[in-house]
């Protein structure tokens, strides 16, 4: 399950490094290339909660295998695409496969494990979840630079095919494929709720992933406003449905679960910092410093390695430290991202201490994210597994998109105000963004403490 999770997460980011090569090979326009990169995130975000509910309805193991098969087939089609339009369509399908596949991971963890075993599984899950972001950048750089058999960018998609086939063989043997319980069948799918939420997420997601490149045209603001309105309508509809004794898409008791609101806030903040950090640093090292795809990808290796190590081991640390881990993680993240910006100041390539700052970002994000997710989900009731997993998976993705949109826009606006793009001006734009990211991380810690007291 975690191998499938990792593979799907790679595809959110692996295409970023390969995008210039894809554009030149397929003669894709800027808009086409943007949709190649963003199309996956759009369908993935929109359909996540739908995928969670399908697993609750038809069996999480069975639905996971269906999503895995769709994702693997779409990956093959992407790798063989002959034009930009084909690649865009197959990327949309690939994102839909991920949305069906990924929510089942959390649901199966919650239904299969209890107590200490569940906490260990959730720690491994949270480590894989965020390591996939940085690892996608690294692997994308390696595969594009290798140019295997003159295939250029195609291996970034084709690498999923043998892995997906192997996981399908293993998954058929080890995953539970039972159907829904009678209680879950009676609950139904809440189709009106699904339609309202999908429309709301679509209207918010599309301008977040496309508006920045188009310099935030008027339609993007109308879309965001309409998405906010539809989300309010969705909340009102779900509340009325619950009061009438119906089966809402997300059970109100999940939202009222102790610590869930704080967890949503913190996950959103961590993922926004993570997405913004990866995006603006990629812009600087490839655009400002002229790094190759391989070197740009390897830039994120220390962050990914340390995130994974801390995410898997934090539970073994002294008990006296546990309550302070999340605030300390936010604080370490704030200091480390600011240090990364200062290391590149003046247009240089950073010194040896830059790698310490990269490691600090990985450790800080892991401490802010992994305990938050584990503690929020460890006590969720089995029958609420699909609701909780769909909710937090969607929050995770929206947080990433917000980070890319907000901090990417800040980077480009700052770069434009400084004049012609070059190493020095790019470094100044990066420094501004890193300070903004540090402020966001600090706010995450403070807001969490305030909400806890309340």
C-alpha angles and dihedrals in degrees: 000000000000091000089057090046091052093048093051093047091051089060092059090064109016092081093057093075093040095049098095091051092047091051095052095043097048095033087234121177121238091258092049092050091048091054091048089058098037103034092079092053092048098056091035092056096041097050102039097099090041088054091050092052092048089056091051089050103043105021127285097238093049094046091046090057091048091052091046091052091049092047093049093048092048090049090056090048091050091051091051097041114134099197145024096257092052091049092050092052093047091048089055089052090047090055090050090053090053092049090055094043106041105056089058090066095068092038093054092046090054094045097043103042134048136188117346093359091057091050091052092049092049090051090054090046094052091047092053092044097063099028087063090066096058093034090057090059091048096047092044091056092047095049096044093048092047090058090197110217089342091297094132112188098358098091090065085073102027092056087073094061102072091038092050093048091050091049091050091054093048094040093056088058102043110025122089110243101184119140128243123296119251089257092054092046090052090050094064129194103285092227095187089053091049092051094048094047094044090051092047094049091045093052091050098040100047096058091043092058099033106026097072096059090046091051092250102292121201094265091062092059092046089050093051091048092048091048091053091050093049091049089054089050089049092053091049093048093048092049092051091046092052092048090053090054094254129137109260121201091248115028110237090227089065091058090045093049110124109267097006095111091049090046092053091051094048095044089051091050095046094048092046090054091044094049094043093047094051093045101048093040089053090050091052101045095043100034103029102031098028097233118175119246090259096050092044091051094048089053088079097049096096091050093050095046095049092044090055094046094049093041091056098043108036092096091062093057119105115295091233090065098051100087092050097047099092098046089043089051093054091047092049090048091052093051094044099049089048088051091052090054092048092048091060094042114132095024097286128138095243129250134258091284089064089078089054088054091050089051090048090055090052093047094045095049091047093052092047095046112032100053090042094055095040095050094045094053103031093082100035112124117254094242090055095052095104093048094049095044094048092047096050094040090054092046089050093054095043089050091054091049092048090051093051093045099044100039094036089055090048090051094051094044092050091047091051092050091053095055132236114020112254138136094279097047092043089053091051091050089048092051091053091051093046091053089049090050090050090053090050092051091049090050089052091059096044095045090051092053092048093049092047091054091050 
